[in-house]
Amino acid sequence: MSVVLYGLKTCDTCRKARNWLDRFEQPYSFVDYRESPVPAATLKDWAQQLGGWEKLINKSSTTWRSLLPQRKNPGSDPEWTLLLKEYPALVRRPVVVQDDGSVSVGFSDNGFKKLFGH
């Protein structure tokens, strides 16, 4: 089973996730979504699978806190995707996409053990 890990090269949590996958010899590919932006339809699909845009957005990030108040309440899918296109760092990291298309976000040792059966 090979997975795709989406994140940022400079993100500490993404580095930890990549190190974990390497340590357990779990095949994966890494996509830096600043260098390779994720299409709007894919972002929408991720948000739907996770239970809404709020589950995909890192609201504790510096980027989120620095947004103007009116930008923090997008009212539609196109507004959300536009916001994420402008600020890719708002996406929680890492996003893990399994072979079957299922999506999860974030990293923890126990979470990855459960996800990958280690």
PEUR-V703992 format. One record per backbone hydrogen bond with DSSP energy under -0.5 kcal/mol. NH is the residue of the N-H (numbers start at 1). CO is the residue of the C=O. E is the energy in kcal/mol with one decimal. If there is no record, write none. Layout:
# PEUR-V703992
((NH:CO:E) (NH:CO:E))
This chain:
# PEUR-V703992
((3:27:-1.4) (4:97:-2.3) (5:3:-0.5) (5:29:-3.2) (6:4:-0.6) (6:95:-3.3) (7:31:-2.4) (11:8:-1.7) (15:11:-2.1) (16:12:-2.4) (17:13:-2.3) (18:14:-2.5) (19:15:-2.7) (20:16:-2.4) (21:17:-2.4) (22:18:-2.5) (23:19:-2.8) (24:20:-2.2) (25:22:-1.5) (26:21:-3.0) (27:25:-0.7) (29:3:-2.0) (31:5:-2.8) (33:7:-2.1) (33:31:-0.8) (35:32:-0.5) (36:32:-2.5) (42:39:-0.5) (43:39:-2.2) (44:40:-2.5) (45:41:-2.1) (46:42:-2.7) (47:43:-2.6) (48:44:-2.4) (49:45:-2.5) (50:46:-2.2) (51:47:-1.1) (52:47:-3.6) (55:52:-1.2) (56:52:-0.6) (56:53:-1.2) (57:53:-1.4) (58:90:-3.3) (59:57:-1.1) (61:58:-1.2) (65:61:-2.2) (66:62:-1.7) (67:63:-0.5) (67:64:-1.4) (71:68:-1.8) (72:68:-0.6) (72:69:-1.3) (73:70:-0.6) (80:76:-2.2) (81:77:-2.8) (82:78:-2.1) (83:79:-2.1) (84:80:-2.4) (85:81:-2.0) (86:82:-2.1) (87:83:-2.4) (90:87:-2.1) (91:88:-1.5) (92:56:-3.1) (94:6:-0.6) (95:6:-2.7) (96:94:-0.6) (96:104:-3.2) (97:4:-2.7) (97:95:-0.5) (98:96:-0.6) (98:102:-2.7) (101:98:-2.0) (104:96:-2.0) (106:94:-2.1) (112:108:-2.6) (113:109:-2.2) (114:110:-2.3) (115:111:-2.4) (116:112:-2.8) (117:113:-1.0) (118:113:-1.8))
